[in-house]
Amino acid sequence: MVQAASRLNSVRVSALRCGALLVLLMGLAACAVRPVPTAPPEPVEIAADSPAASLLQAARAARSRGDLSAAGRYLERALSMGRGQDTTVLYRELADLRLEEDQPRAAEGLAMRALRESPANPAWQAELWELVAVARARQGDEAGRDAARDNAERLRAELP
């Protein structure tokens, strides 16, 4: 009888300890600090004073006229003088152009290069992954397309 009472008392103490631990953990979880939302990242674009800016405008004008060959030449020339963030914009433009020219493999490679040069801007990177997804889909790579779209969605989830 004494042993049963001792065992019952031991179970009660264990239950109280578990309850106290649970309350402590819940209190700590309630005190968790959420990160302060940050301002959205700056848009990714070529600075107006960049030597590549006028070539990008010329490429866009040629493309709108349907002169894809000239647009490609302008973009390639702009890449040779682009600096910093300019290159990611130019690679993206060239990837779009290659898709329009039905060159999805080249477009994918250029979009991946734009990603490597990309600043830490989840919205921009998500756009680039969508471009990769389109290029992969046009190559018949459904698994690759899905993986690229998953990357884009993951990046969009990081946006404020």
Secondary structure, 3 states (H helix, E strand, C coil): CHHHHHHHHHHHHHHHHHHHHHHHHHHHHHCCCCCCCCCCCCCCCCCCCCHHHHHHHHHHHHHHCCCHHHHHHHHHHHHHHCCCHHHHHHHHHHHHHHHHCCCHHHHHHHHHHHHHHCCCCHHHHHHHHHHHHHHHHHCCCHHHHHHHHHHHHHHHHCCC
